[in-house]
Amino acid sequence: MSCKAVIFDLDGTLLDTLQDIVNTLNTVLARHNYPVHTIEKCRFLVGHGLRELIKKALPEEAGSEENIDLLLKDLLIHYSDNWNVHSRPYPGIATLLDALAERNIKTAILSNKADHFTQLCAEHLLKEWNFDVVMGHHSAIAHKPNPEGALLVASKLGEEPSSILYVGDSGIDMLTATRAGMYPLGVLWGFRPESELLEFGARSLVQHPEEIIAMLDKCAG
């Protein structure tokens, strides 16, 4: 594999954001008298965007579009004030991003998180690094695993999909990479288990960010 660029998922890949998401979700659910969820269960609820998070977290009988709209509005307000209480880059991410910058490898972020929050995360929690593209979900593109967003990022980077390493922690990311013609690399420090990553097409797995540096150097060599 000749790698000219790396596209990263955000939540569960670059940043450990789960606690802030869970706290926000449970605050909103409790406020509306619905059952709350453990952090372990929420690992499997997140990843498809905030609207889908609300839908999956609600009891089936409460999942009307009107009710989802109501709770989503509340969740967006609460998350706006609490998105970075606990959220931080994972150990080793700084070293990885420094190494990519030193090697002049283009970098991008593609997330199913709303674009506004994706931009905030990049600006405040990853401000030391200049990503070539940062893109969260917005109305002009479909959620991952639709490859539309990944292909748009590739176009913005000016690179062919086959030359891009796609790094993520979920089956959604592995499917996105595969459908976009990119190399799907699964990380094991995120929200989802190894079995899911392999099931949905991971071609390689890493347990620590610095393993990605070695992988890229080997390919370059």
N, C-alpha and C positions, 0 to 999 in steps of 0.2 A: 504494500500500500504506500503510495506517495501522498503524503499529507501536506496540504498547503493551507489548511484552515481547520479550526475546531469550533463546532457549535456545541454549546453547553445548555442543558436544561438548567433551571434555576433552583426550585424547591427540591431538596433532597439530593442535589448534585453539587452545586456551588455553596448553597446556604442551607443551614438547618433552621427551618422556619416552622417546624411542625407545632411546637408548643404554643406559639402565638396564634396560629390558625385554630388549634384546638380550643384554646382559651376563648377566643372570639366566638367560635361556633357554639360552644357550650353556654356562654353568656347569653347569646341570642335565643338559643333553644329554651333555656331555663326561664328567660323573661316572658316567653310565650307559652310556658307550661308544657313543654315537650321534654321527653327523656334526653339526658345528655349522654356522651359517649367517652369511652376511655381513649387514651392516646394510641394504644395499640390498634383499636378498631379504626381510628381515624387515619392510620397509615394507608388503609385500603379505600378510604372515602375520597381522599384528596387526589388531585392530578388532572381532573377534567374541567377545571374552572369553578368559580365560586357558586354559580347558579346550580350546577350539577352537584356540588358539595351539599348545598341546602336540600336539594331533592333527595339525595341518598340518605341524609341524616334524619329526615322527617319520617314519622310513621306513614305507612302507605295511604291510610285514609285521610291524611292531612296534606297530601301532595298535590293539591290543586294549583293551577298556574297562578291564580290570584294570591294564594297563601305563600307560594314560593316567592312571588314578587315582593310581598310584604316583608318577609323575613330577610330576603336578599338586600332590600333597602336598609334595614336595620343593621345587617352584618357589615355592609360597606361603611356605614357611619362608624360603627365600633372598631372595625379593623383599621380605619384611617387614623385612629388615635392610639392603636396598640399593635401595629404591624412589626415594630422593631424593639419590643421589650426584651425578648429572649433571642431573637434571630441573630445568627452570626455565621460567618464562613466556617466550613468544616476544617479541622486540623489538616494542614498540608496543602490547602487550596492556594494560599499566598505563594508558597514555593512553586507550585505548578504554574500559576499565572506569571510569576516572575520569569520562569524558564521559557515559557512560550514567547514572552516579550523579547527576551534575549535572543531567541532564535528567529525572530521576525515572522512568526506564524500568526496569521490572522485569527481573531477570536470573535465569537458572537454568542449572544444569549437568545434563546427562543423558549418562551414559557406559555403555558395555558393560563397562567395568572393574568389578571387584567393588566393591560399595558401600563396604566397609571402606577400600579403598585410595583410592576416589574422595573419601571424606570426609577422609582424611589429606592428600591433595593440596590440597584446598580449604582446610583448616585451617592448613597449613604454608606452602604455596607461593602461595596467593591470599588470605592472611589479612587483607589490607588492605581487602578488599571484602566487602560483606554480600550474598551471593546470597540471593534469596528462597527458592529451592529448590536443593538439591544431592542428586542421586540417581544412584547407580551401579547395577549389576545386582544383583538379589537374587531369591530363589526365587519371589517373588510376581508378578513380571512377566517377559515374554519379552524376549530380546535384541532390540535393533535389528537389522534394519529393521522388525520388528513395531512398529506405531505405538502400542501399548498404553502404553508408558512415556511417550512424548511427550504423549499425551492426558491421562495422569494428572498430569503436570507442569502442563499447561495448566489443569487443574481446580484444582490447588493454587495457581496464580497468580491464578485467578479471571478468566481471559481466554479469549476465543474463539480457537480455533486460527487462524482467518483473520487475526487481528491479531498473530500471533507470527512473528518472524523466527528461522529455525532456521539456525544457523551451524555448519558442519562441514567436514572435510577429506577425506571419503571418499564413495564411492557409497552406502555404508550409510546415511550421514547424509542424503544427498539423497533416497534412497528413503523413509526415515523421515519426513522433512518432508513429502514429497508425499503419502504415505499418511495422514498426520495432518491434512492440509489446511492446512499452514503454508507459509511462503515459504522455499524452499531456497536458501541462499546458500553457495557453495563458496569455501573459502580455499585459496590456492595456496602457502602457506608450510609446509604440513603433510606428511603421509606419502604421499599419493597424487597422481597426475598430473592435469592439467587434463582430459585425455581421459576419465578415469573419472568425474569430477564432471559433465561435460556429458552423458555417456552415461546417467547415472542421474538426470538431471532438474534439475541446477542451473539456476536462472533468472538468476542473476547470479554473477560471480566477482570476487574482490578479491585483490590482491597484497600489501596491507599493511593491518593493523588499522584505521588511521586513515581508510581509505576507507569503512569501515562508518559512521563518524561522519557523514561528508559525505552518505552515502546516506540516513541517518535524518533529517538536517536537511532534505534536499531533500524527502523525503516529508512531513515536518511542515509545510514551507512551502507 
